[in-house]
Amino acid sequence: MNLLITDYITEEPISMMLGITEEILGTNLNERLKEYLSEKFCVGAFDSRSSCLIGVGVGYTGDKEEKSMNSDTSTIPVHVRQTDAVWKELLDGTKEERLGTKNIFHLYVSCVKYEYAGQGIAAEMCERMQKIAISQGCKKVSAIATSYYAQKVFKNFGFDFIKSIFYEEYIDPVTGNKIFNNMPKPHEKVVFVMKNL
């Protein structure tokens, strides 16, 4: 869990732009991750010399909706509502409606420690997650790719880019502002990706 909180948050573009801190992420992500980890659909990558965890991927089956933990939006932090609004616009409904089946494996989060980037670790984890999806009888695998690097991995693995939102054009429905105007390069868009298995 620490790898996701300390390394993922520092590199994930939407979290960076919304100012989501390790403390905020720890509070909000912990509940979702505990639920998804209970399904035991995760992979890890370890440094062969130190045996330290250097990468992790977490997924789940079915059409669980990644939604806020509380239906009363007045108690949901603004950054959580903003993130949820991006996902809602990408999906145009539920994953089942978008993909035509509940028989889905969704890759919820994948990260590799920065100093190990570019060594094929994310690609290996993506391949392993697809094998898990197949073993569970899933017909499709999906993900939301927020970074240029994740999009590159998914493209190389034959994922279809279903819908994109360009950061510079996105108007946040929560504040009415262009909240991603200064997104650092090379990140240009967030993409909902899917692959038939």
C-alpha positions as CSV (number, residue, x, y, z in Angstrom):
1,M,0.0,0.0,0.0
2,N,2.9,2.4,0.8
3,L,4.3,2.1,-2.8
4,L,0.9,3.2,-4.2
5,I,0.7,6.1,-1.8
6,T,4.3,7.4,-1.9
7,D,5.2,6.7,-5.5
8,Y,2.0,6.6,-7.5
9,I,0.7,9.9,-6.1
10,T,3.9,11.7,-7.0
11,E,3.8,10.8,-10.6
12,E,0.1,10.3,-11.5
13,P,-0.9,13.4,-13.5
14,I,-4.5,14.1,-12.2
15,S,-3.4,13.6,-8.6
16,M,-0.5,16.0,-9.2
17,M,-2.7,18.7,-10.7
18,L,-5.4,18.5,-8.0
19,G,-2.9,18.7,-5.2
20,I,-3.7,15.3,-3.8
21,T,-1.2,14.7,-1.0
22,E,-0.1,11.3,0.4
23,E,-2.3,12.0,3.5
24,I,-5.4,12.6,1.3
25,L,-4.7,9.7,-0.9
26,G,-4.1,7.4,2.1
27,T,-7.5,8.3,3.5
28,N,-9.5,8.0,0.2
29,L,-7.5,5.3,-1.6
30,N,-7.2,2.9,1.3
31,E,-10.9,2.0,1.4
32,R,-11.1,1.3,-2.3
33,L,-7.8,-0.6,-2.4
34,K,-8.9,-2.8,0.6
35,E,-12.0,-3.8,-1.3
36,Y,-10.1,-4.6,-4.5
37,L,-7.2,-6.3,-2.8
38,S,-9.7,-8.6,-1.0
39,E,-10.4,-10.0,-4.4
40,K,-6.7,-10.9,-4.7
41,F,-6.3,-9.8,-8.2
42,C,-2.9,-8.0,-7.9
43,V,0.6,-8.5,-9.1
44,G,3.9,-7.2,-7.8
45,A,7.4,-6.7,-9.1
46,F,10.4,-7.0,-6.9
47,D,14.0,-5.9,-7.3
48,S,16.0,-9.1,-7.8
49,R,18.9,-7.9,-5.6
50,S,17.2,-6.2,-2.7
51,S,13.8,-8.1,-2.9
52,C,12.1,-4.7,-2.4
53,L,8.7,-4.1,-4.0
54,I,9.2,-1.9,-7.0
55,G,5.9,-2.2,-8.9
56,V,2.3,-3.2,-8.3
57,G,-0.9,-3.6,-10.3
58,V,-4.4,-4.0,-8.8
59,G,-7.5,-5.0,-10.6
60,Y,-11.0,-6.3,-10.0
61,T,-13.7,-8.2,-11.9
62,G,-17.2,-7.1,-12.7
63,D,-18.8,-3.7,-13.1
64,K,-18.0,-2.2,-9.7
65,E,-18.2,1.5,-10.0
66,E,-15.3,3.6,-8.8
67,K,-17.4,6.0,-6.8
68,S,-17.1,8.1,-3.8
69,M,-17.6,6.3,-0.5
70,N,-20.4,8.6,0.6
71,S,-23.6,9.5,-1.4
72,D,-23.8,12.9,0.3
73,T,-21.6,15.0,-2.0
74,S,-21.3,17.9,0.5
75,T,-19.1,15.7,2.7
76,I,-16.9,14.4,-0.2
77,P,-13.7,16.4,-0.7
78,V,-13.6,18.6,-3.8
79,H,-10.6,16.7,-5.4
80,V,-12.5,13.4,-5.0
81,R,-15.6,14.9,-6.7
82,Q,-13.3,16.3,-9.5
83,T,-11.7,13.0,-10.1
84,D,-15.0,11.2,-10.1
85,A,-16.3,13.7,-12.7
86,V,-13.5,12.9,-15.1
87,W,-14.2,9.2,-14.8
88,K,-17.9,9.8,-15.3
89,E,-17.3,11.8,-18.5
90,L,-14.9,9.1,-19.8
91,L,-17.3,6.3,-19.3
92,D,-20.6,7.9,-20.4
93,G,-22.4,5.6,-18.0
94,T,-21.2,2.3,-16.4
95,K,-18.5,0.1,-17.7
96,E,-21.1,-2.5,-18.5
97,E,-23.0,0.0,-20.6
98,R,-19.8,1.2,-22.3
99,L,-18.4,-2.3,-23.0
100,G,-21.6,-4.3,-23.4
101,T,-20.8,-6.9,-20.6
102,K,-20.4,-7.3,-16.9
103,N,-17.7,-9.8,-17.7
104,I,-14.9,-7.2,-17.3
105,F,-11.5,-7.1,-15.6
106,H,-10.7,-3.5,-14.7
107,L,-7.1,-2.6,-14.0
108,Y,-7.6,-0.1,-11.2
109,V,-4.1,1.0,-10.6
110,S,-0.6,0.2,-11.8
111,C,2.6,1.9,-10.8
112,V,6.4,1.3,-10.9
113,K,8.9,3.2,-8.8
114,Y,10.3,6.0,-10.8
115,E,13.9,4.8,-10.7
116,Y,12.8,1.5,-12.3
117,A,10.8,3.1,-15.2
118,G,11.6,2.2,-18.8
119,Q,12.7,-1.3,-18.0
120,G,9.6,-3.1,-19.1
121,I,8.2,-3.7,-15.6
122,A,4.8,-2.0,-16.4
123,A,4.5,-4.1,-19.5
124,E,5.2,-7.3,-17.7
125,M,2.6,-6.4,-15.0
126,C,0.0,-5.6,-17.7
127,E,0.7,-9.0,-19.3
128,R,0.2,-10.8,-16.0
129,M,-3.0,-8.9,-15.2
130,Q,-4.4,-10.0,-18.6
131,K,-3.6,-13.6,-17.7
132,I,-5.5,-13.2,-14.4
133,A,-8.4,-11.7,-16.4
134,I,-8.4,-14.7,-18.7
135,S,-8.2,-17.2,-15.8
136,Q,-11.3,-15.5,-14.3
137,G,-13.2,-16.0,-17.6
138,C,-13.4,-12.3,-18.3
139,K,-14.2,-11.2,-21.9
140,K,-12.6,-7.8,-21.8
141,V,-10.1,-5.9,-19.8
142,S,-10.3,-2.1,-19.3
143,A,-8.4,0.7,-17.6
144,I,-8.3,4.5,-17.3
145,A,-4.8,5.7,-18.4
146,T,-4.0,9.1,-17.0
147,S,-0.4,9.3,-18.1
148,Y,1.5,9.3,-21.4
149,Y,3.6,6.4,-20.2
150,A,0.6,4.2,-19.2
151,Q,-1.1,5.0,-22.6
152,K,2.1,3.9,-24.4
153,V,2.0,0.5,-22.5
154,F,-1.6,-0.1,-23.3
155,K,-1.2,0.9,-27.0
156,N,1.7,-1.6,-27.2
157,F,-0.5,-4.3,-25.8
158,G,-3.2,-3.8,-28.4
159,F,-5.7,-1.9,-26.2
160,D,-8.3,0.2,-28.0
161,F,-8.6,3.8,-27.0
162,I,-12.3,4.1,-26.4
163,K,-12.6,7.7,-25.3
164,S,-10.1,10.5,-24.6
165,I,-10.3,13.8,-22.7
166,F,-7.6,16.3,-23.5
167,Y,-6.4,17.9,-20.4
168,E,-6.1,21.4,-21.8
169,E,-9.7,21.4,-23.0
170,Y,-11.4,19.8,-20.0
171,I,-13.7,22.0,-18.0
172,D,-14.3,20.7,-14.4
173,P,-18.1,20.5,-13.7
174,V,-17.4,21.0,-10.0
175,T,-15.7,24.4,-10.3
176,G,-16.4,25.4,-13.9
177,N,-12.6,25.9,-14.4
178,K,-10.0,24.4,-16.7
179,I,-8.2,22.6,-13.9
180,F,-5.7,20.8,-16.0
181,N,-4.5,23.7,-18.1
182,N,-0.9,23.5,-16.8
183,M,-0.5,19.7,-17.1
184,P,3.2,18.9,-17.4
185,K,4.3,17.4,-20.7
186,P,4.3,14.8,-22.1
187,H,0.8,14.2,-20.5
188,E,-1.9,15.4,-22.9
189,K,-5.0,13.3,-22.2
190,V,-6.7,10.8,-20.0
191,V,-8.0,7.7,-21.9
192,F,-10.5,4.9,-21.2
193,V,-8.9,1.8,-22.8
194,M,-10.3,-1.6,-23.5
195,K,-9.1,-4.9,-25.0
196,N,-11.1,-8.0,-26.0
197,L,-9.6,-11.1,-24.6
